Amino acid sequence: MDSRHPTRRKFLVTAAAISVISGTVHTGLAACRRPSVDLVDDEATAETRSLFAFLKGLEGQGLVFGHQNDISHGSTFETPDGRRSDTLRAVGDHPGLFGWDTLILQGKEAPGVQGAAPHQNEAGFIRALQDAHRLGGISTISAHLPNFVNHTDSNDTSGDVVSHILPGGDRHSSFRSFLDGLARVCHGAVTEDGTPIPIIFRPWHENNGDWFWWGTKYTTPGAYIELFRFTVEYLRDACSVHNLLYAYSPGGAWGGDPRGYLSTYPGDRFVDVLGYDSYDPSAGGTKFLSALIADLRMVVEQADSRGKVPAYTEFGEHGEESRNPTWFTDLLAAITADPVAKRIAYMLTWANWGGADRAYVPFPPHDGLGAHPLLPDFRRYAADPFTLFADDLAGVFSAKTRAVRSRPFMHLVTPTDGELMVTTDIVVRASITGAASAEVFCSADHGPAVHMTPDTDGFWSAIWEIDPARPQNRSVTLSVMALINRRSHTDSAIVLLGEQSPLPHG
């Protein structure tokens, strides 16, 4: 008997009977017309639209289990073959969601190879995405991007990196080149008949922490928002990548208060999935579970109000000496007991780097090593009808939907809100999408309007010349106004002149 299903088979979850209209999910076969999906990318492929409809339509029917690096790193195997998996060894099935990372492009994670040429690592990345798709899973990509100033890794928080890679920064071209490599992977990740494979892209995660250079200690909310927006617009518009859903995923905990969670939110036009990362530091404490449910409720409520997919984008038990032997089922019971929190679409745990303390998916006995202490409980978690693995999914990419067309949108790119200006000639940049023509102007403190024109990088730009006699050490409201199809669009930022301290981070 399959160890995964000791007493029953699960129902098969399909997308065939799901309809999503104006962000509201309906199940059943009553809808005669193709349901509408409102995505960041209104040119998203049919399969990408179907993935969104599938995830949004789960609505408490079940949640997809995910595992980072499932078929590329494992405790039970050394050489990946596109199928070997600790999850498969443990419960007889692959995860429903496969996690990958842009570290593959740098050769820092398999199937990438340290020192290999970029095209070789890109090819390995593409094969991994294709393998996951063949196994019946959904793929998600996180992004531990390098420090573009110091040429180190994401945990080197020095160098004020965000300001250097935003448009106009001296490392902006390096950042764009990195995104070009990711775009080539997305374009190359196709099925045998050439259909692009849908992917959930999760950049700039856990930004409320202090362990990445894009964290709140090292940049302002305004700069973070523009970094996220540029990433989306560059991949979608400049690189014509149309097989991505975009996820926003700060870490916990928020006490169920959406204000902190949304303080760096880039806006509904840039996010398809509202995520949340939270690990259990106590290996089974009730305090963790109560805080988690409060935050998951908040994420689900925000997703519902915005027509987004809610997800538990990273979770895990840290493997301390004193472990709760029913950690997985306790976690699942807490989630399913709450009618709101249980509506998350998926939950992804991290990679198995080796040893019981670095394995987020419990493993069976192998190579003289005993079974992971949480293996029996993980098998009970996997056998629960509410958890969905690869064999439990069908029709994820085949639902017939239609895209809601996006209206024109304008936002101020640089300077960012809270930025300190110490020069007298400042380039003002605005981004406009969904419009063939526009009249665009900028002004400071409602002063004379300066006409903005398209530049070679695709922005509308103008030079803001600050009068040297203008009082320094003060804030100025910089506004951009655009007339698009007879409708007015505005955006603004508070910038600081002179040597005064910038607005505090966080």
Backbone torsions as a table, in degrees:
resi	resn	phi	psi	omega
1	MET	NA	139.2	179.0
2	ASP	-61.6	126.3	-177.6
3	SER	-62.9	-20.0	-178.1
4	ARG	-75.8	-33.9	-176.0
5	HIS	-123.1	71.5	-173.9
6	PRO	-67.3	-24.0	-175.7
7	THR	-131.1	-18.4	-175.7
8	ARG	-156.9	160.3	172.4
9	ARG	-98.1	149.4	178.9
10	LYS	-85.6	157.0	171.6
11	PHE	-70.3	153.4	179.9
12	LEU	-90.0	123.4	-179.8
13	VAL	-89.5	124.5	179.1
14	THR	-125.2	166.5	177.6
15	ALA	-98.2	2.6	-171.6
16	ALA	-63.2	-32.9	-174.5
17	ALA	-107.3	21.1	-177.5
18	ILE	-101.1	132.3	170.8
19	SER	-128.8	138.4	180.0
20	VAL	-125.0	114.2	-177.9
21	ILE	-125.9	119.8	179.9
22	SER	52.6	41.3	176.4
23	GLY	80.2	0.1	179.1
24	THR	-103.7	135.3	-176.4
25	VAL	-96.5	135.5	175.3
26	HIS	-128.3	133.0	174.0
27	THR	-107.9	153.4	-176.9
28	GLY	120.0	178.7	-174.5
29	LEU	-110.2	16.7	-173.9
30	ALA	-72.9	-31.0	-175.1
31	ALA	-69.7	127.0	-179.0
32	CYS	-93.0	-32.1	-178.8
33	ARG	-91.2	160.9	176.0
34	ARG	-63.9	130.3	178.9
35	PRO	-67.1	153.1	-179.7
36	SER	-96.3	141.3	173.4
37	VAL	-125.5	134.2	-177.3
38	ASP	-107.2	101.5	-173.6
39	LEU	-113.0	166.0	172.5
40	VAL	-55.4	-39.3	-177.0
41	ASP	-110.2	106.3	-179.8
42	ASP	-77.6	-0.6	171.8
43	GLU	-107.1	16.6	179.5
44	ALA	-57.6	145.9	-179.7
45	THR	-62.3	160.1	179.7
46	ALA	-59.0	-37.7	-178.8
47	GLU	-69.5	-35.3	177.8
48	THR	-68.9	-40.7	174.9
49	ARG	-61.9	-39.9	179.3
50	SER	-64.1	-40.4	178.2
51	LEU	-59.7	-44.7	178.5
52	PHE	-60.6	-45.5	-179.5
53	ALA	-62.2	-39.3	179.1
54	PHE	-63.1	-49.8	-178.3
55	LEU	-65.3	-43.4	179.3
56	LYS	-65.1	-32.8	-176.5
57	GLY	-80.8	-7.1	177.9
58	LEU	-61.0	-45.1	170.7
59	GLU	39.6	52.5	175.5
60	GLY	84.8	3.6	176.3
61	GLN	-79.0	-22.6	-178.5
62	GLY	171.7	166.2	176.0
63	LEU	-132.9	140.8	-176.2
64	VAL	-80.8	132.1	176.2
65	PHE	-88.8	134.8	179.2
66	GLY	-126.6	154.3	179.9
67	HIS	-141.2	128.8	178.9
68	GLN	-72.0	138.1	175.7
69	ASN	55.1	34.5	-170.3
70	ASP	-59.1	-41.2	-177.3
71	ILE	-108.2	11.8	178.0
72	SER	-117.3	-23.7	175.8
73	HIS	-135.8	139.4	179.2
74	GLY	-159.8	161.6	174.9
75	SER	-83.8	-23.9	-175.2
76	THR	-101.4	2.7	178.7
77	PHE	-151.3	154.1	178.4
78	GLU	-108.8	-38.1	-176.2
79	THR	-107.3	111.2	179.7
80	PRO	-66.6	143.7	176.7
81	ASP	-129.0	14.9	-179.0
82	GLY	83.8	3.1	179.9
83	ARG	-142.4	-36.6	-178.3
84	ARG	-56.2	140.8	-170.9
85	SER	-163.1	135.4	174.3
86	ASP	-64.1	-35.9	177.9
87	THR	-63.8	-44.6	178.4
88	LEU	-60.7	-44.3	178.7
89	ARG	-63.4	-33.9	-174.8
90	ALA	-79.3	-40.7	-170.2
91	VAL	-130.9	3.5	175.7
92	GLY	82.8	13.2	179.4
93	ASP	-154.8	157.5	174.3
94	HIS	-83.8	162.2	175.7
95	PRO	-65.7	157.6	175.2
96	GLY	-78.4	-18.4	-179.0
97	LEU	-130.4	127.2	179.5
98	PHE	-107.5	124.7	179.4
99	GLY	-96.2	137.7	176.6
100	TRP	-131.9	174.8	-179.2
101	ASP	-146.5	152.6	178.2
102	THR	-66.3	-8.8	173.5
103	LEU	-58.3	-23.4	176.3
104	ILE	-59.7	-38.3	-179.2
105	LEU	-64.2	-27.6	179.6
106	GLN	-92.1	0.2	-178.5
107	GLY	75.3	17.3	-177.7
108	LYS	-95.0	-7.2	173.7
109	GLU	-141.5	144.2	175.7
110	ALA	-67.2	146.6	7.6
111	PRO	-83.4	9.3	172.4
112	GLY	-68.9	155.9	-177.9
113	VAL	-129.0	126.5	179.4
114	GLN	-57.9	128.4	178.8
115	GLY	87.2	-6.3	179.2
116	ALA	-73.6	158.8	177.1
117	ALA	-67.3	150.3	-179.2
118	PRO	-52.4	-42.4	-177.0
119	HIS	-66.7	-27.3	178.1
120	GLN	-71.0	-43.4	177.1
121	ASN	-67.7	-35.9	175.8
122	GLU	-63.4	-40.1	179.2
123	ALA	-65.3	-40.2	177.0
124	GLY	-64.1	-39.6	177.9
125	PHE	-61.5	-45.4	179.5
126	ILE	-60.0	-45.1	179.2
127	ARG	-60.7	-39.0	-179.8
128	ALA	-63.4	-43.8	178.1
129	LEU	-63.6	-38.2	177.6
130	GLN	-68.1	-39.7	177.2
131	ASP	-61.1	-46.1	-179.7
132	ALA	-61.2	-39.9	179.6
133	HIS	-65.6	-41.8	179.0
134	ARG	-63.5	-30.7	179.3
135	LEU	-79.3	-0.3	176.1
136	GLY	92.5	12.2	-175.6
137	GLY	-102.8	169.2	174.0
138	ILE	-100.4	143.9	179.2
139	SER	-109.6	141.8	172.7
140	THR	-130.5	141.7	-178.8
141	ILE	-118.1	123.8	170.2
142	SER	-96.8	173.3	-171.2
143	ALA	-139.8	96.1	170.1
144	HIS	-92.9	80.3	-173.5
145	LEU	-75.1	151.6	-179.6
146	PRO	-70.1	160.5	171.4
147	ASN	-76.4	107.1	-173.2
148	PHE	-73.9	-12.6	178.8
149	VAL	-87.3	-48.4	-175.7
150	ASN	-98.1	-1.5	179.9
151	HIS	58.5	42.0	179.0
152	THR	-120.2	-144.6	-175.1
153	ASP	-112.7	-176.1	-174.2
154	SER	-66.7	-21.1	-178.9
155	ASN	-87.2	-4.3	172.4
156	ASP	-83.2	104.0	-172.7
157	THR	-91.7	8.0	-179.1
158	SER	-89.5	161.4	171.5
159	GLY	102.2	0.5	179.1
160	ASP	49.2	53.8	-168.4
161	VAL	-62.2	-42.0	-174.2
162	VAL	-57.8	-43.5	-179.0
163	SER	-64.3	-27.8	-178.5
164	HIS	-80.9	-22.3	-175.7
165	ILE	-105.3	-8.9	173.1
166	LEU	-68.1	160.3	178.3
167	PRO	-49.8	131.0	-177.0
168	GLY	96.0	-16.5	179.4
169	GLY	-76.8	156.0	-175.8
170	ASP	-73.2	-10.1	176.3
171	ARG	-113.8	15.0	-178.1
172	HIS	-63.3	-39.5	-179.2
173	SER	-65.4	-35.1	177.4
174	SER	-65.2	-40.8	177.9
175	PHE	-64.0	-44.2	178.3
176	ARG	-62.2	-39.3	178.8
177	SER	-62.1	-38.0	177.2
178	PHE	-63.6	-44.9	178.4
179	LEU	-64.5	-31.7	176.2
180	ASP	-59.9	-40.9	178.4
181	GLY	-63.8	-42.1	177.4
182	LEU	-64.3	-39.0	178.5
183	ALA	-62.1	-39.2	178.5
184	ARG	-63.8	-36.8	176.3
185	VAL	-63.5	-46.2	-179.1
186	CYS	-63.0	-39.2	177.1
187	HIS	-68.0	-34.8	-177.0
188	GLY	-81.2	-18.0	-178.3
189	ALA	-79.1	86.5	-177.8
190	VAL	-127.9	160.1	176.1
191	THR	-79.0	179.9	-178.3
192	GLU	-61.2	-29.2	179.3
193	ASP	-92.5	9.5	175.7
194	GLY	88.6	8.4	179.8
195	THR	-78.4	126.8	178.2
196	PRO	-60.2	138.2	179.7
197	ILE	-86.1	124.8	178.5
198	PRO	-66.0	144.3	-176.6
199	ILE	-139.8	141.5	170.9
200	ILE	-94.7	115.7	-178.6
201	PHE	-100.1	127.7	-174.1
202	ARG	-124.6	80.1	-179.8
203	PRO	-85.7	159.9	168.2
204	TRP	56.8	43.2	-176.4
205	HIS	-76.8	160.9	176.2
206	GLU	51.4	39.0	-175.8
207	ASN	-71.1	-13.3	177.1
208	ASN	-79.8	-6.0	176.7
209	GLY	-91.0	-177.7	-178.1
210	ASP	-117.8	20.6	-175.9
211	TRP	-102.7	-5.8	174.9
212	PHE	-121.4	153.2	-176.4
213	TRP	-69.2	-11.9	174.6
214	TRP	-96.0	11.0	179.2
215	GLY	-71.3	166.9	-172.7
216	THR	-67.2	-18.7	176.6
217	LYS	-74.1	-15.8	-168.9
218	TYR	-121.1	2.7	176.1
219	THR	-156.9	170.4	178.7
220	THR	-95.4	159.5	175.2
221	PRO	-56.5	-39.5	-179.6
222	GLY	-62.9	-41.9	179.3
223	ALA	-67.8	-40.2	178.1
224	TYR	-61.0	-44.9	-179.7
225	ILE	-59.5	-43.8	179.6
226	GLU	-70.5	-30.6	175.1
227	LEU	-64.0	-45.5	179.1
228	PHE	-63.1	-45.6	-178.8
229	ARG	-63.4	-42.5	179.2
230	PHE	-61.8	-42.0	-179.3
231	THR	-57.2	-46.6	179.8
232	VAL	-64.6	-50.0	-175.6
233	GLU	-66.1	-34.8	179.9
234	TYR	-68.2	-47.2	-179.8
235	LEU	-65.7	-44.9	-175.4
236	ARG	-73.6	-47.2	-170.4
237	ASP	-96.0	-45.2	-178.3
238	ALA	-79.4	-36.7	-176.7
239	CYS	-100.5	-4.2	178.4
240	SER	54.0	42.9	173.7
241	VAL	-88.5	120.4	-174.4
242	HIS	-126.7	22.3	177.2
243	ASN	-119.7	31.1	-179.2
244	LEU	-118.8	139.5	159.1
245	LEU	-103.0	144.9	-174.4
246	TYR	-110.4	130.8	-176.7
247	ALA	-115.4	140.7	175.1
248	TYR	-111.5	126.6	-172.0
249	SER	-148.3	79.6	168.7
250	PRO	-65.2	165.6	175.3
251	GLY	-90.5	172.8	178.1
252	GLY	-91.6	171.9	5.2
253	ALA	-119.7	153.3	-173.6
254	TRP	-114.6	-3.4	-177.2
255	GLY	64.7	25.2	-179.7
256	GLY	74.8	7.8	-178.1
257	ASP	-94.2	117.5	-177.1
258	PRO	-73.3	-13.6	-174.3
259	ARG	-63.4	-45.2	177.7
260	GLY	-68.1	-41.7	-179.8
261	TYR	-58.9	-38.1	-176.1
262	LEU	-92.5	1.5	-174.6
263	SER	-65.5	-22.4	176.8
264	THR	-120.4	19.4	-178.6
265	TYR	-66.2	125.6	-176.6
266	PRO	-75.9	-7.8	177.6
267	GLY	112.3	154.4	-176.8
268	ASP	-62.2	-24.5	179.7
269	ARG	-72.0	-7.1	-174.1
270	PHE	-124.7	5.8	-174.3
271	VAL	-136.8	132.5	173.2
272	ASP	-106.4	-30.9	-175.6
273	VAL	-123.8	125.4	172.9
274	LEU	-94.9	112.4	-175.9
275	GLY	-111.7	176.3	-175.8
276	TYR	-160.7	129.1	179.1
277	ASP	-109.1	132.5	176.5
278	SER	-160.0	125.2	177.9
279	TYR	-108.0	152.5	-179.0
280	ASP	-90.6	109.0	-179.5
281	PRO	-80.9	-10.9	-174.3
282	SER	-105.9	2.4	179.1
283	ALA	53.8	48.0	172.6
284	GLY	121.2	17.9	-177.1
285	GLY	-79.6	145.1	178.4
286	THR	-68.6	-27.5	178.0
287	LYS	-61.2	-42.0	177.6
288	PHE	-61.4	-46.5	-176.6
289	LEU	-64.3	-42.4	-179.1
290	SER	-66.2	-40.6	177.9
291	ALA	-66.4	-39.7	-179.9
292	LEU	-61.3	-48.3	-176.8
293	ILE	-63.7	-38.8	177.5
294	ALA	-59.8	-41.8	-179.1
295	ASP	-74.3	-39.3	177.5
296	LEU	-63.0	-38.9	175.6
297	ARG	-58.9	-44.7	179.7
298	MET	-61.1	-44.8	-179.5
299	VAL	-62.2	-45.1	179.6
300	VAL	-62.8	-43.9	-179.7
301	GLU	-63.4	-41.4	177.3
302	GLN	-66.2	-40.3	178.6
303	ALA	-63.5	-42.9	179.7
304	ASP	-61.8	-42.7	-177.3
305	SER	-69.7	-19.4	-176.0
306	ARG	-111.8	-0.8	-178.6
307	GLY	71.9	32.4	-178.0
308	LYS	-109.1	168.7	175.0
309	VAL	-90.0	126.8	175.3
310	PRO	-90.2	141.6	-177.5
311	ALA	-151.5	150.9	173.4
312	TYR	-96.9	87.9	-164.2
313	THR	-75.4	-19.3	169.2
314	GLU	-150.9	135.8	174.5
315	PHE	-148.6	164.6	176.8
316	GLY	171.1	161.9	176.0
317	GLU	-109.2	130.1	-167.2
318	HIS	-82.1	-4.9	172.9
319	GLY	75.2	47.8	175.5
320	GLU	-78.9	171.3	-176.0
321	GLU	-63.1	-39.1	179.1
322	SER	-92.7	101.5	-173.0
323	ARG	-111.9	148.4	174.3
324	ASN	-85.1	115.5	-175.9
325	PRO	-68.0	-11.3	177.5
326	THR	-117.7	36.0	-175.0
327	TRP	-61.3	-46.8	-177.1
328	PHE	-65.9	-46.2	-178.3
329	THR	-72.5	-30.5	173.9
330	ASP	-64.6	-42.7	178.3
331	LEU	-62.2	-47.6	-179.8
332	LEU	-62.8	-41.3	179.9
333	ALA	-62.7	-39.2	179.4
334	ALA	-65.9	-39.8	179.8
335	ILE	-68.2	-48.6	-175.1
336	THR	-72.1	-20.8	179.7
337	ALA	-74.1	-18.7	-179.3
338	ASP	-100.5	120.1	-174.8
339	PRO	-64.8	-20.0	178.3
340	VAL	-92.2	-51.0	-177.7
341	ALA	-59.5	-31.9	-176.7
342	LYS	-68.5	-6.1	-178.3
343	ARG	-88.4	6.0	172.2
344	ILE	-62.1	146.9	-174.7
345	ALA	-84.4	-34.4	-178.7
346	TYR	-155.1	163.2	175.4
347	MET	-140.1	127.3	-175.0
348	LEU	-118.2	128.4	175.2
349	THR	-101.5	166.1	-169.8
350	TRP	-85.6	-175.4	-169.2
351	ALA	-78.0	158.4	173.0
352	ASN	-95.2	102.2	-177.6
353	TRP	-91.6	-3.3	177.9
354	GLY	119.0	138.8	179.8
355	GLY	79.9	156.4	-176.2
356	ALA	-63.9	-31.0	-177.7
357	ASP	-81.3	-10.8	179.1
358	ARG	-120.3	21.6	180.0
359	ALA	-115.5	114.3	-179.9
360	TYR	-87.1	-20.9	169.9
361	VAL	-105.9	119.9	-179.7
362	PRO	-61.8	145.7	-175.7
363	PHE	-118.9	155.1	175.7
364	PRO	-80.8	172.1	177.3
365	PRO	-58.7	142.0	179.1
366	HIS	-165.6	146.5	173.1
367	ASP	48.3	40.1	178.0
368	GLY	82.1	-2.1	179.3
369	LEU	-97.6	134.7	179.9
370	GLY	-70.5	170.9	-178.9
371	ALA	-66.5	147.9	173.8
372	HIS	-60.2	138.2	-175.1
373	PRO	-61.2	-21.1	-179.5
374	LEU	-99.1	8.9	-177.8
375	LEU	-58.8	-48.9	-180.0
376	PRO	-57.5	-40.3	-178.8
377	ASP	-71.5	-37.1	177.5
378	PHE	-63.6	-36.2	177.0
379	ARG	-66.0	-37.0	175.8
380	ARG	-66.9	-40.3	175.9
381	TYR	-59.1	-46.4	-177.8
382	ALA	-67.6	-31.0	-179.2
383	ALA	-79.4	-14.7	-179.9
384	ASP	-64.0	134.5	-178.0
385	PRO	-58.8	-20.4	-176.5
386	PHE	-78.5	-25.3	-179.1
387	THR	-87.7	136.6	-173.7
388	LEU	-117.6	123.1	176.9
389	PHE	-110.4	-176.1	-171.5
390	ALA	-56.5	-43.7	-177.7
391	ASP	-70.3	-11.9	-179.9
392	ASP	-89.0	-3.8	-174.7
393	LEU	-107.6	142.2	175.0
394	ALA	-154.2	145.8	177.2
395	GLY	68.1	19.9	-176.5
396	VAL	-60.7	-34.6	-173.1
397	PHE	-111.1	13.6	-172.5
398	SER	-116.9	0.7	178.7
399	ALA	-65.9	141.8	179.9
400	LYS	-90.7	117.4	-178.6
401	THR	-134.1	171.0	171.8
402	ARG	-130.2	150.6	-175.1
403	ALA	-88.6	139.9	169.9
404	VAL	-80.1	125.0	-177.8
405	ARG	-74.3	135.0	-177.8
406	SER	-79.3	141.2	174.3
407	ARG	-80.1	160.5	176.0
408	PRO	-55.4	146.4	-176.7
409	PHE	-141.8	138.8	179.2
410	MET	-131.7	140.6	173.2
411	HIS	-148.4	152.1	177.6
412	LEU	-78.1	123.0	-176.7
413	VAL	-91.6	-52.9	176.6
414	THR	-140.9	144.9	-4.4
415	PRO	-68.0	159.7	178.5
416	THR	-92.7	160.7	-178.7
417	ASP	-60.1	127.1	179.7
418	GLY	87.7	4.5	-177.5
419	GLU	-77.4	144.0	178.9
420	LEU	-93.3	124.6	-179.1
421	MET	-105.0	123.1	-179.0
422	VAL	-119.6	3.6	176.6
423	THR	-113.7	169.8	-177.6
424	THR	-99.4	-16.9	178.1
425	ASP	-114.3	108.2	-173.5
426	ILE	-117.4	131.0	177.3
427	VAL	-82.9	120.4	175.0
428	VAL	-96.5	127.5	-179.5
429	ARG	-124.3	138.7	174.7
430	ALA	-130.2	147.7	177.2
431	SER	-110.1	133.9	176.4
432	ILE	-128.3	125.7	178.1
433	THR	-121.6	150.9	176.4
434	GLY	78.2	20.2	-179.4
435	ALA	-142.5	133.8	179.7
436	ALA	-80.0	-28.0	-179.4
437	SER	-148.9	159.9	-179.3
438	ALA	-165.3	162.1	168.9
439	GLU	-113.4	122.9	-170.9
440	VAL	-129.3	136.5	180.0
441	PHE	-139.8	156.5	172.3
442	CYS	-130.5	156.2	178.2
443	SER	-154.1	156.9	178.6
444	ALA	-113.1	125.0	179.6
445	ASP	50.5	43.0	176.9
446	HIS	60.8	26.3	177.3
447	GLY	-81.6	-162.0	-178.9
448	PRO	-57.4	139.7	-179.1
449	ALA	-81.7	137.5	177.7
450	VAL	-110.2	127.9	-178.5
451	HIS	-71.1	134.8	178.7
452	MET	-109.5	144.0	-178.2
453	THR	-129.9	157.9	178.7
454	PRO	-64.0	140.1	177.3
455	ASP	-112.2	-179.4	-174.6
456	THR	-71.4	-15.6	179.0
457	ASP	-93.8	3.4	177.2
458	GLY	92.0	4.4	177.3
459	PHE	-99.0	161.7	165.7
460	TRP	-90.7	129.0	-172.3
461	SER	-140.9	160.4	176.1
462	ALA	-159.7	160.1	176.2
463	ILE	-94.9	123.4	174.4
464	TRP	-95.3	108.4	-179.0
465	GLU	-93.6	115.6	-178.9
466	ILE	-89.4	123.8	178.8
467	ASP	-62.1	122.5	179.1
468	PRO	-55.4	-24.3	179.8
469	ALA	-82.6	-6.9	-179.3
470	ARG	-66.1	136.8	179.3
471	PRO	-55.5	135.3	179.9
472	GLN	-95.5	-178.0	179.6
473	ASN	52.9	51.1	178.4
474	ARG	-148.6	163.3	177.5
475	SER	-96.7	150.3	-179.7
476	VAL	-133.4	138.2	174.4
477	THR	-91.3	113.7	178.2
478	LEU	-97.9	125.1	-176.4
479	SER	-120.8	146.8	172.7
480	VAL	-121.6	134.0	179.7
481	MET	-125.6	132.6	-179.9
482	ALA	-130.6	136.0	173.5
483	LEU	-104.9	111.0	-176.4
484	ILE	-124.5	119.6	-179.7
485	ASN	50.3	43.8	177.6
486	ARG	69.1	8.3	176.9
487	ARG	-111.0	140.3	-178.0
488	SER	-91.2	135.1	176.0
489	HIS	-125.1	136.6	-179.8
490	THR	-134.6	152.8	172.1
491	ASP	-152.3	153.6	-177.1
492	SER	-149.4	164.3	177.2
493	ALA	-146.7	147.6	173.1
494	ILE	-93.7	117.3	179.3
495	VAL	-113.6	157.1	-174.6
496	LEU	-112.9	129.9	-179.3
497	LEU	-100.3	139.5	174.1
498	GLY	92.0	-155.0	-171.3
499	GLU	-100.5	9.0	-178.1
500	GLN	-68.0	161.4	-178.4
501	SER	-65.7	139.4	178.1
502	PRO	-70.3	169.3	175.1
503	LEU	-58.9	144.4	-177.0
504	PRO	-65.1	146.8	175.1
505	HIS	-67.9	156.5	173.7
506	GLY	90.5	NA	NA
